[in-house]
Amino acid sequence: MQTRKPAQDTDVIIIGGGIIGICIAAYLAEAGKKILVLDRSGICEETSAGNAGALAFSDILPLAHKDMLSQVPGWLRDPLGPLAIPPAYLPRLLPWLWRFLKAGRAEYFEAAVSAQASIMALAEREWMTLIGRLAMKDMLREDGCLELYESDEEFRAAEEGWRLRRRFHIPYQQLEKHEIAQYQPGLSDIFTRAVFVPGWKTVSDPQQVGHAVWAHAEFHGARLMPLTATAVKTEEDRIAVSVSNGEKFISNEVIIAAGAWSRPFAASFGDRVPLETERGYNTTLPAGSFDLQRQLIFPRHGFVITPLDTGLRIGGAVEFGGLKRPPNFARSRAMLEKASRFLPGLKTEGGRQWMGYRPSLPDSLPVIGRSRKEPRVLYAFGHGHLGLTQAAATGRIVRDLLLDRPPPIALEPFAADRFQTR
């Protein structure tokens, strides 16, 4: 194996060029660290390219909350519904599902909400500051979002979650049926109630945002090599990263930010993290397909519709199927069909289908922090649906850890070993 030893020009290797990895790269490069990013596809070319484009700072509820859990049996009866588990994958998923159900218990749930609220507050501060530093204001939309309900019963079932948000000073406005059209004309008459969240933000296009952040990191000296990392291990007083072409890179510190592919890297340092893969689907329609004022959320159906500069993105839902199963784009078509019923004037022609891999942990919190056995290895993965939202916060946290500064929030809830006692 050929070995490159970039001791003179690399302080930190980041495995993963998605939005988490490149935000970390930007923060560290600004601080004077010499950064090398390894990613097989390039910058924000995979999951970070096709997300819904939301900066969902008010989304503090773990997925294992009572309203969501009550809907799971019905969802599973519909193979194209908001949640799907292929039967052949279920045995592998059972340990994760057991931890997921436990995460809904009061003693874990309350702690997870508090931790999520803390990282969301940090994320909003850091993103707004970063957007200002990078002159990216034109990529930000501050139109809020509209969450839509088809019955008073559905609305009442969600009220506990909204009251919980109020505890953390998250503003929202409950709307009656006759008020909905003021926030989004042209909706189906099926919706009886809605909630408007003014602090919810979206971006012009998530991949464009990622490229802008990377340009900033690159300006400050960060480098990308389009290679697949295959193994990470300690070698004497350094960390060695092997890659798919047979080379090996040596660095002082390594950050694992490989999203859904992070689990085996953590396991090589003794951290058994219950990371699973939520496969998300979408269709992006051409710009002008509908006059959408803001992001629309359909909680009963598990998908959203987002206005982007590059088109209208209809996506979401969850399919637990791992990293190897072929995509089932019937799920994209099912969401598009529902969207056409909810937005009667929607033009559904010319769409681009997509599937991506969300790295998901049972309590909906990411893993952020140093490895217990090898403190020169740091983890930054498992952000689930919230990678774009929490990327700037993660960049700030990792930078502070590497510079031996106190972290801006308590990191115990995000520790890699937190599941070992549950």
Steps between C-alpha positions, in 0.01 A plus 500: 500500500631840402504746789467874477614683809361852474643598839612838367175597332218319685393532862158333472345249261121514468331188365187623327434789264132548582361809669624390845854433383538817299358722777758348733764562233395865472516562874837328540653661192393842628683416823821430308484120492623323187212283387472206261150373415456150358177420318436254218252726317613855568341784692132458595438259214295239684253537789589866552401576141140382515364594840193718548703818553362585845678671786257340741609666824161445664505123433601398852276194547671161470328274249401266785222726627151382581322656203742343253507160674121482491508529120765233437264197470290674237806619310645150486181361348560719194809382308530845340409696813716722723683205657606175336707206622569231239425164669844362417662792682289478816720248691801726461298803606342351815777608746479855368119500524519382861731789587269735307200395708701541820598851387133593526493430874463811713843479665677491163258713302518809722880493499507461122267798452721719720814389316335555163384846604853591609663399172220665299549832678873476431431400138288807438763734645782336310320477166391864511855607586653274235257618233598858583873422492469328163264762348242227434192698599355462151491120557277530807119509503333613822138429407420256780318173437141382503410169667166373373237280665205323341280473810453649844594160645835503321559857616419419863737202494783737405421765762716344772804535273422865436461568873839340551652736245345792686701399808813568297369838377438386142235728348215362292149600399203265485270563203135429440382366166402841363847643578708241312467658157664820627822301543469275194238557229392211281493221757241225501197561718581182695711685759306612805779636723862611464793632698726774370858501633661838423853406607526208257738576214592340169787543256509569129643155432685278751773398259566861402532587869742214550715613208508856636615377842764284336626792289557686827684202651707462184587871502644443848709207379281191537556230237284223355613163369225293330588172668308247709634447851503128579659482846627720783745390768765623738860474383755600764411858594292578189174390336515311169218504244507237225321577175360300211792550261745338741649817641515593864486848654645593836372787715501634853121473532214349302133594498241241403222688322403233250126506570335161453840342431651600836412197711794269410753778556368556853493125562871476418562713812266297719195727471197287412259765378147385398501698176235413243418625153176679420464504126319818397344569159398808309400644166619845395263663252601788273480853635155644438314173563300674774506839668623376837541770764689298761580144600190287562508209746251212493564316829238231446669404174862556602611730220560864418492727196773762473542793259863504381671718242564179306140377511225368724616211722246245623654251736541332833365173640716228651607163363728287716691294250871542557761615252481225238138453396407662167278810517124459489395813311135403532534681833590823319205455268263439793601830663465683169150359455400617847653841435289537186187440711604746769603766245239463225680734259836322527674421170653155551694465174877505460601394850836352607485211746759450774578276796742573785623341823426672831723385788255437783540424871214375722476815714524741201822656637831490312829369630742789554821474699827314544538124493545359850792277401668733250450869582670601175194364318184712515148404396248723326225284351147372549307825445207321337260746335687798643844495340465830317332660803768395750808520276624842614449408867699182445777697330519735796505215755770302321715808451482579871588143594803496271618835631455378861231759569195430717216378275210744458243245624511193722612203291408209728166441318693463172763252623564192291470269802165630626312192380713254692307564822154493342 
